[in-house]
């Protein structure tokens, strides 16, 4: 019974070189090895395959029928192995077929989705960009790869999560174009007297605007609480209700057709960030995705790789 030999990928590389060159000396030059080392590899290959592979014909070696049958699969296997071990950064985005999942708000999708789609089609036509709605921003989804990027106002995260600030935004008020607030100066008192819509996925009726009004001794009446900007703007366009949301995101969900105004109270800026897990930090396709988002949001080049 023939003894089973342990696999040696180095022998596969030697086999590919020997079959391509047709000589020990040629294979040695190709592999940057000594002729005796390649000769020993040929002996081991003959023992493993149970065939002489290369036999002498006059002053040269010629492949056996078995060697000829092995030439194409050996070449393919070696190329696959080299591709597997090649740094992924050497692969262009146009060669990568990936589905990227981004968890973010509909405002972000409305504001930046078209620009991201255009870049995807131009630079990585085999990729799919999948947006999923915000919800419970659990770190586990980033850890497992269910979500590639979290984009939005990122709160507490796991200690290992990497974050990149994309831009700061300011809250603006939004009303229909013929709303009474479009005429005359908007004072804190006049603003607080209006009926308001709060936008909150978690159903909260109060936020930074209420805090700022409270510091002036004012309280606004929140009539509705809705989960998304689109719902708020649809209602605002048909009523005298007032809502507020970050300016750039408001412009992304149709508020340009409404009336935007500066709030009469000062609220902290809204920081929109991207978050990802370090397990994809060096992934070439993920680096490209981060650069794509960075570019769409106007973040200075180079910061997306950290």
N, C-alpha and C positions, 0 to 999 in steps of 0.2 A: 504494500500500500504506500502510495506517495505521501510524504509528509507535507502537511499544509504549511506554507510559508506566510509569515506575517506581512501585511501590506506595507509597502514602502513607496510613498509618492515620488521620492527621488528617482526611483527606477522608472517610473512612468515618464518623467522628464527626459531621462537618458534614452528610453526607448524612442520617444518622439525625435530626439536629435539624431540617433543612429539611423532611423528609417528615413529621415529627411536628407542626411548627408551621405549615407551609404558607405561610411567608413568610420573606423575608430578615430583616426586622426582628425577628420572633419568634425565629428561630434565633439571631440575634446576641445577644439578651437571654439566651437559654438557655445559650449558650456563653460569655457574658461577653466577646464580641468586638465590634468595630465592624461596622456594616452594610457598609462597603466591603470589609472583609476577608472577610465571609461571601459577598458578591456575587462576589468573585474565586474563592472556593472553589466556588461554584455553576458558574462558567464552566469551571473545571477539571474538575468532575464531568461536565458536559455533554460535554466533549471526550473524557473517559475512557470514558464509557458509550456515547457516540454517540447521545444522546437528549436533548431539551430538559428532561426531568424535570418542571419546573414551567413552565406556560404561563399567560399572562394571560387571564382571563375577566372582563371588566368591570374592577372595582376590586380584584380579588384574583387570586392565583395558584392554579391547580388542578393536581394531579398528572396526568401522562400515564399511559397504561396500563403503560408500563415502570416508572415510579416506584411505582405501586401494587404491582407484583410484587416490587419491591425492599424495600418497607417492612418486612415481617416479618423477612426474613433479615438486613437491616441492623441492626434492633433487637437481634436475637439475637446477632449478632457483636459489637456494641458492649458488650452486657451481659457476654458471655463475656470480652471483653478487660478490662473494668473489674474483673471478679471475679478474673482472673488477676493483675492488678496490685495488688489490694487486699491490705493486710497480713494475713497468715494468722492473726494473733492475733485478728482480728475475727470469725473463724469459730468457732462453738461446737463442742464435741466431739461433740454429737449429730448434727452435719452431716458428720462426717468418717468415711469408711469406710477403715479401715486394718487390716492384720495386723501386730501387734507380736511380735517374737521376743525372748524373754528367756532367756539362758543362765544356769542356776542349778542348785542341788542339789535332790534330791527332798525334803530336809528343809525347805527354804525354801518349796517348792510346797505341801507338806503343812501347814505352819504358816500361810502367808499366802494360799494359792491361793483359798480360799473367799471371803475378804474382797475380793480383787482381782476375782474373777468377779462378785460382787455389784455392785461399783461399775461395772464394765464394762457390765453389763446395764442399770443404772439411768441412766448418764450417756452412754454411747457404744454404743448397742445394735447399731450396724452394724460394730463392731470385733471382731477376733478376737485373743485372747491366746494365743500359742504358746510353750510352754516346751520348751527343748531341754536335754539333759543337759550337765553340765560335762565338759570333756575337755582338749584343748590350748587354753588360753585365749589364742589368738593375736589380736593386735591387728588383723590383716587383716580378720577377720570384722566388726569394728566399723567399719573404714574403708570397706568395701564395702557395708555395710548388711545383710549376711547376719544379723547380730545387732544388735538395737537397744540392749539393755542387758545388761551382764554383772553378775550379783549374786552375791556370795559373799566369800570371803577372797581379795582381789585382790592378786596379787603384782606383779612388775615389769610395767610397761606401756609403750607408746610415749610419748614426751615430750608428745605433743599430747592424749592421752586425758584426759578430765575425770572426776574421781572425787568421789563424795559418800558420806561415812560415814553409814550408816543406823542402826546400833546396835552396842553392844558386848555380848558374851555371855560366859558362863563355862562351862567344862567341868563336867559332872556325871557321876557314875557311874550305871550302869543295870544292874539285875539283876531276875530274876523275883521275884514278890511273896513267895514262901516261901524265898528264898535265905538261906543262913546269915548273910550280911552284913546282913540286915535286922534281926538281933538283936545287941544289944551295940554297944559303941563300935568304930568303924572306924578303926584305927590304920594308919599307913603300912606297917608290917610285915605286918599282917593283909591289907591291900589287895594288897600285892605278892605275897603267897603264892597268890593266886587265879590261875586260868587266864583269860587275857584275849583279847578280840577287838579287833583294830585295824581301823579304818575308813579306807581309803585308796584313792583312784582309781588311784594310781600303784604300789600294792602295797607301801607302806612299812610296816614292822612297828614302827618306833620313832617317837616324837614328843615333844612337850613334857612329857607325863606321865613318860616314861622319864628325861628330863633332870632333872626335879624329884626323882624317886626316887633317881637316881644321886647327887645332891647329899647324900642321906642314907645313901649306901652300900648302897642296895637296888636289886634288879633284878627286874622282873616277867617272867613267862613269857607270851609272846604265842603262843597256840595256833592262832589263825585270823587271816587277813587278808582282809577282804571289801571290795568297792568302794562299797557304799552303806549308809546307816543302816538302811534297811528290812531288808536282809539280816541285819545284825547283830542287830537287835531281834527278828527272827523266831527266830533261833537262841538268843538270850539267854532268850526266853520259855519255851524247852523244855529248857534245860540249866542247869548251874551256872556257866557262863561269865559274865564281866563285860565290859562295854564302857563307853565314855565318849564323849560328844559334847556340843556346845553345848546349853544348857538349852532355849532357845526353839525350836531346830530339833528337839530330841528330842521336845518336846511336839507338834510338827507331824506326826510320823510314828508316833504311837501309843504313845509311851513313858509316857503318862499311865496306861496300863493296867498298867504295870510299876512298879518301885520306883526312884525317883531319889534319889540321896544326894550330899551335898557331898563332894568329893574330900578325902582327908586330906593332900594336898600342894598347894602353891600353884603354879598355872600362869598364864601370861600371859593376859589377856583376849583373846577372839577378836573381831576387828573385821570386821563384815559391811558391805560397801560396794557401791555401784552405780557402774558405769563406762560412759561413752558417748563417742562421737567428736564433736568440736566442729562437724562439718559439719551435725549435727542440733540444735545448741544453740539456734537460734531457731525451729525447727520447732514450730508450735503444737501439733500432735498429740503430738509427742515430749515437749514441756513438760508436757502433760496427763498423759502416761504416767509421767513422773518424779514429778509431784505425787501421782499415785495410789499409787505405790510408797512415797513418803515418808510419806504419810498412813497407809498400812497398817502401816508399821513404827514409827510414832510419832515420826518425825523432826519437829522444829519447822518450822512452815509458812514457806515462802519460800526455804528453802535449796535446793530441788530445781531451781530455775531457773539456778543457777550452773554 
